[in-house]
Amino acid sequence: TATASVPTIDGGVAMAVTVRREGKRIMIEASGATKPWSVLLRGLDGVGSVEGGAAAAELLGMRVAPEDRATVVRLVV
């Protein structure tokens, strides 16, 4: 499990993100997001399925973005 907070300009918290991996399943949860967001899963070169969002390959890994207003994205790798 990894967690991160995204700061606002004035030092507050804009959103918090938690990513959990259990075997071949990855769950990304975001709370407090009011603007579009995405997560880059570095070193991952593909996914089997995505629920609640979309994944696209980039040079350093897979970029995962939620569907409109989704707070949870689930992947199977």
C-alpha positions as MATLAB code, in Angstrom:
seq = 'TATASVPTIDGGVAMAVTVRREGKRIMIEASGATKPWSVLLRGLDGVGSVEGGAAAAELLGMRVAPEDRATVVRLVV';
ca = [
       0.000    0.000    0.000;
       1.220    3.483   -0.901;
      -0.403    6.787    0.030;
       0.209   10.364   -1.077;
      -1.305   13.776   -0.473;
      -1.457   16.385   -3.211;
      -0.919   19.863   -1.736;
      -2.723   23.072   -2.575;
      -0.821   26.306   -3.220;
      -1.546   27.509    0.334;
      -0.257   24.303    1.941;
      -3.568   22.498    2.448;
      -4.462   19.109    1.015;
      -6.138   19.106   -2.404;
      -6.627   15.340   -2.462;
      -5.302   12.111   -0.996;
      -4.536    8.970   -3.008;
      -4.085    5.388   -1.813;
      -2.882    2.571   -4.085;
      -3.095   -1.054   -2.938;
      -1.852   -4.150   -4.692;
      -3.040   -7.654   -3.856;
      -1.554  -10.172   -6.241;
      -2.701   -9.208   -9.732;
      -5.264   -6.661   -8.508;
      -4.495   -2.961   -8.021;
      -6.979   -0.559   -6.428;
      -6.531    3.218   -6.626;
      -8.670    5.347   -4.286;
      -8.770    9.154   -4.355;
     -10.539   11.352   -1.845;
     -11.130   15.078   -1.969;
     -10.444   15.422   -5.700;
     -12.242   18.371   -7.272;
     -10.165   18.501  -10.470;
      -9.208   15.832  -13.017;
      -6.437   13.495  -11.816;
      -4.396   10.537  -12.974;
      -1.765    8.170  -11.598;
       1.314    6.836  -13.398;
       2.062    3.236  -12.404;
       5.771    3.119  -13.222;
       7.243   -0.061  -14.650;
       3.848   -1.547  -15.523;
       3.647   -2.394  -19.221;
       0.027   -3.487  -19.541;
      -3.247   -4.271  -17.812;
      -5.779   -7.025  -18.285;
      -8.843   -4.996  -17.323;
      -9.826   -1.649  -15.833;
     -12.986   -0.864  -13.869;
     -13.948    2.745  -13.158;
     -11.416    4.350  -15.489;
      -8.996    3.916  -18.346;
      -5.318    3.021  -18.682;
      -2.891    4.065  -21.417;
       0.716    3.038  -21.967;
       3.415    5.705  -21.614;
       7.191    5.530  -21.774;
       7.591    4.953  -18.009;
       4.501    2.843  -17.299;
       0.696    2.930  -17.406;
      -1.227    6.194  -16.927;
      -4.523    5.488  -15.134;
      -7.335    8.056  -15.075;
     -10.788    7.666  -13.534;
     -14.086    7.898  -15.344;
     -15.969   11.128  -14.701;
     -16.182   11.713  -10.920;
     -15.045    8.170  -10.032;
     -13.072    7.921   -6.786;
     -11.989    4.282   -7.174;
     -10.274    2.577  -10.118;
      -9.625   -1.176  -10.072;
      -7.145   -2.917  -12.364;
      -6.154   -6.493  -13.047;
      -2.623   -6.877  -14.385;
];
